[in-house]
């Protein structure tokens, strides 16, 4: 080690010791300053306790709101699951109605065609239109 390093060591040790003494309360300090410090610490702890109480109440309200929302979501999901079978039934009924509509349309056109055919036959036999020969 160099001489400069050796001479710096005691200075650093003295500085650390002085800082340590400053951070410690005086041994023979006045009782009124110690009482004031104790009161400030007590007030600070009470404020902290009050803040923690308010935060705990807030968190409990948030938790209960989340539980209510979860319950509502569960009920909604159950409702939608129940509606799934209703929708399937409605889909089947709609398919059946479309098929019946198509059948009725075909029957209607067949009936109209049959009517016109019968009307032409009656006209043919009664009037005997010459250009419609068979």
C-alpha positions as CSV (number, residue, x, y, z in Angstrom):
1,X,0.0,0.0,0.0
2,X,1.0,3.5,-0.6
3,X,1.4,6.2,2.0
4,X,-1.6,8.1,0.6
5,X,-3.9,5.1,0.9
6,X,-2.8,4.6,4.6
7,X,-3.4,8.2,5.4
8,X,-6.9,8.2,3.8
9,X,-8.0,5.2,5.9
10,X,-8.1,7.0,9.3
11,X,-10.0,9.9,7.7
12,X,-12.6,7.6,6.3
13,X,-13.0,5.9,9.7
14,X,-13.3,9.2,11.5
15,X,-16.0,10.4,9.0
16,X,-18.0,7.2,9.4
17,X,-17.8,7.5,13.1
18,X,-19.0,11.1,13.0
19,X,-21.9,10.3,10.7
20,X,-22.8,7.5,13.1
21,X,-22.8,9.8,16.1
22,X,-25.0,12.3,14.2
23,X,-27.6,9.7,13.3
24,X,-27.9,8.5,16.9
25,X,-30.0,10.6,19.4
26,X,-28.1,12.4,22.1
27,X,-27.7,10.3,25.2
28,X,-28.3,13.1,27.6
29,X,-30.8,15.0,25.3
30,X,-33.7,17.0,26.6
31,X,-36.8,15.1,27.4
32,X,-39.1,17.6,25.7
33,X,-37.4,17.0,22.3
34,X,-37.6,13.2,22.8
35,X,-41.2,13.5,23.8
36,X,-41.9,15.6,20.6
37,X,-40.2,13.0,18.5
38,X,-42.1,10.2,20.1
39,X,-45.4,12.1,19.5
40,X,-44.5,12.8,15.9
41,X,-43.7,9.1,15.4
42,X,-47.0,8.1,17.1
43,X,-49.0,10.5,14.9
44,X,-47.2,9.2,11.8
45,X,-48.0,5.6,12.8
46,X,-51.7,6.6,13.5
47,X,-51.9,8.2,10.0
48,X,-50.4,5.1,8.5
49,X,-52.9,2.9,10.4
50,X,-55.8,5.1,9.2
51,X,-54.6,5.0,5.6
52,X,-54.2,1.2,5.8
53,X,-57.7,0.9,7.2
54,X,-59.2,3.0,4.3
55,X,-57.2,1.0,1.8
56,X,-58.4,-2.3,3.3
57,X,-62.1,-1.0,3.1
58,X,-61.6,0.0,-0.5
59,X,-60.1,-3.4,-1.4
60,X,-62.9,-5.2,0.4
61,X,-65.5,-3.1,-1.6
62,X,-63.6,-3.9,-4.9
63,X,-63.5,-7.6,-4.0
64,X,-67.2,-7.7,-3.3
65,X,-67.9,-5.8,-6.5
66,X,-65.8,-8.3,-8.4
67,X,-67.6,-11.2,-6.8
68,X,-71.0,-9.7,-7.7
69,X,-69.8,-9.2,-11.3
70,X,-68.5,-12.8,-11.4
71,X,-71.8,-14.1,-10.2
72,X,-73.7,-12.0,-12.8
73,X,-71.4,-13.3,-15.6
74,X,-72.0,-16.8,-14.4
75,X,-75.7,-16.3,-14.5
76,X,-75.5,-14.7,-18.0
77,X,-73.4,-17.6,-19.2
78,X,-75.9,-20.1,-17.8
79,X,-78.7,-18.2,-19.5
80,X,-76.9,-18.2,-22.9
81,X,-76.2,-22.0,-22.5
82,X,-79.9,-22.5,-21.9
83,X,-80.8,-20.4,-24.9
84,X,-78.5,-22.5,-27.1
85,X,-81.0,-25.3,-27.2
86,X,-83.9,-22.9,-27.8
87,X,-81.9,-21.4,-30.8
88,X,-81.3,-24.9,-32.2
89,X,-85.0,-25.7,-31.9
90,X,-85.9,-22.4,-33.6
91,X,-83.4,-23.1,-36.4
92,X,-84.9,-26.5,-37.0
93,X,-88.4,-25.1,-37.0
94,X,-87.3,-22.4,-39.6
95,X,-85.9,-25.1,-41.8
96,X,-89.1,-27.0,-41.6
97,X,-91.1,-23.9,-42.4
98,X,-88.9,-23.1,-45.4
99,X,-89.4,-26.6,-46.8
100,X,-93.1,-26.4,-46.3
101,X,-93.1,-23.0,-48.1
102,X,-91.3,-24.5,-51.0
103,X,-93.7,-27.5,-51.1
104,X,-96.8,-25.1,-51.0
105,X,-95.3,-23.0,-53.8
106,X,-94.9,-26.0,-56.0
107,X,-98.5,-27.2,-55.1
108,X,-99.9,-23.8,-55.9
109,X,-98.2,-23.6,-59.3
110,X,-99.4,-27.1,-60.1
111,X,-102.9,-26.2,-59.1
112,X,-102.9,-23.0,-61.2
113,X,-101.5,-25.0,-64.2
114,X,-104.2,-27.7,-63.7
115,X,-106.9,-25.0,-63.5
116,X,-105.8,-23.3,-66.7
117,X,-105.6,-26.7,-68.4
118,X,-109.1,-27.6,-67.3
119,X,-110.4,-24.2,-68.4
120,X,-108.8,-24.6,-71.9
121,X,-110.3,-28.1,-72.2
122,X,-113.7,-26.8,-71.3
123,X,-113.4,-24.0,-73.8
124,X,-112.1,-26.4,-76.4
125,X,-115.0,-28.8,-76.0
126,X,-117.7,-26.2,-75.8
127,X,-116.5,-23.7,-78.4
128,X,-114.6,-26.0,-80.7
129,X,-112.0,-23.5,-81.7
130,X,-110.9,-24.6,-85.3
131,X,-107.3,-23.7,-85.1
132,X,-106.8,-25.8,-82.0
133,X,-107.3,-29.2,-83.6
134,X,-106.3,-32.4,-82.2
